Amino acid sequence: MSQQVLSQKIERTCEGCGVTVVFEMVNPTDDAVTAMTRWYTIVREIADSATGRFQKLMVQACSLPCVNVAALKLEVIPSNAPDDIDLSALRQSSDPSAN
């Protein structure tokens, strides 16, 4: 073999507790694969009003107790939705003849 990959590392940081773990992905051990698959990825989509596209924001959590803390970090990220939405215009009329 003329080329061999000797190292490929993935570093994950838990957004809940702050722990950082490095996983070696070249010939990973069974324990490393098990530890890596126990992590949670939480995804939030927000609308970008400038481009009209959705953006996906992700956080990582190393354990179930950290999921709530990590998810709260996604909540404080402001969406780009306008603040002047006319809610009355969005309400459906209860009068069937109005439709």
C-alpha positions as CSV (number, residue, x, y, z in Angstrom):
1,M,0.0,0.0,0.0
2,S,1.5,3.3,-1.0
3,Q,-0.6,5.4,1.4
4,Q,-2.0,4.7,4.8
5,V,-4.1,6.9,7.0
6,L,-2.6,7.0,10.4
7,S,-4.8,9.4,12.3
8,Q,-8.3,10.8,11.9
9,K,-9.6,12.4,15.1
10,I,-13.0,13.8,15.9
11,E,-13.3,16.2,18.9
12,R,-16.7,16.7,20.4
13,T,-17.5,19.2,23.1
14,C,-20.7,18.7,25.2
15,E,-22.8,21.9,25.2
16,G,-24.4,20.8,28.5
17,C,-21.4,20.2,30.8
18,G,-18.5,21.3,28.7
19,V,-16.6,18.0,28.6
20,T,-14.4,17.5,25.5
21,V,-13.7,14.0,24.1
22,V,-11.4,13.0,21.3
23,F,-12.3,9.9,19.3
24,E,-9.8,8.2,17.1
25,M,-11.5,7.0,13.9
26,V,-8.7,4.9,12.3
27,N,-9.3,1.4,13.6
28,P,-11.6,2.5,16.5
29,T,-12.1,0.1,19.4
30,D,-15.5,-1.2,20.2
31,D,-15.5,0.9,23.4
32,A,-14.8,4.1,21.3
33,V,-17.6,3.3,18.9
34,T,-20.0,2.6,21.8
35,A,-19.0,5.9,23.6
36,M,-19.4,7.9,20.4
37,T,-22.9,6.5,19.7
38,R,-24.1,7.5,23.1
39,W,-23.9,11.2,22.3
40,Y,-27.0,13.2,21.4
41,T,-27.2,15.8,18.6
42,I,-30.0,18.4,18.9
43,V,-31.0,20.3,15.8
44,R,-33.0,23.5,15.4
45,E,-34.0,25.0,12.1
46,I,-34.5,28.8,12.0
47,A,-35.6,30.9,9.1
48,D,-33.2,33.4,7.7
49,S,-35.3,36.4,6.7
50,A,-32.5,37.9,4.6
51,T,-32.2,34.9,2.3
52,G,-35.5,33.1,2.8
53,R,-33.8,29.9,3.6
54,F,-33.7,27.7,6.7
55,Q,-30.5,27.3,8.7
56,K,-29.8,24.2,10.8
57,L,-28.1,24.9,14.2
58,M,-26.8,21.9,16.1
59,V,-25.4,21.2,19.5
60,Q,-23.9,18.0,21.0
61,A,-24.7,16.5,24.4
62,C,-22.7,13.7,26.0
63,S,-25.5,12.3,28.2
64,L,-29.3,12.6,28.7
65,P,-29.0,15.1,31.6
66,C,-27.0,17.4,29.3
67,V,-29.6,17.3,26.6
68,N,-31.8,19.9,28.3
69,V,-29.0,22.3,28.9
70,A,-27.7,22.0,25.4
71,A,-31.2,22.5,23.9
72,L,-31.6,25.7,25.9
73,K,-28.6,27.1,24.2
74,L,-30.4,26.8,20.9
75,E,-33.4,28.6,22.3
76,V,-31.5,31.8,23.0
77,I,-30.3,32.1,19.5
78,P,-32.6,34.7,17.9
79,S,-34.6,33.7,14.9
80,N,-34.7,36.2,12.2
81,A,-38.4,36.4,12.1
82,P,-39.9,39.9,12.0
83,D,-41.5,41.2,15.2
84,D,-44.3,43.0,13.5
85,I,-46.5,40.0,12.5
86,D,-50.2,40.8,12.4
87,L,-51.6,37.9,14.3
88,S,-55.2,38.9,13.7
89,A,-54.7,38.5,10.0
90,L,-53.5,35.0,10.5
91,R,-56.5,33.9,12.6
92,Q,-59.0,31.7,10.8
93,S,-62.5,33.1,10.9
94,S,-65.1,31.1,12.7
95,D,-67.8,32.3,10.3
96,P,-68.0,29.8,7.4
97,S,-69.5,32.4,5.1
98,A,-66.4,34.5,5.5
99,N,-64.3,32.0,3.5
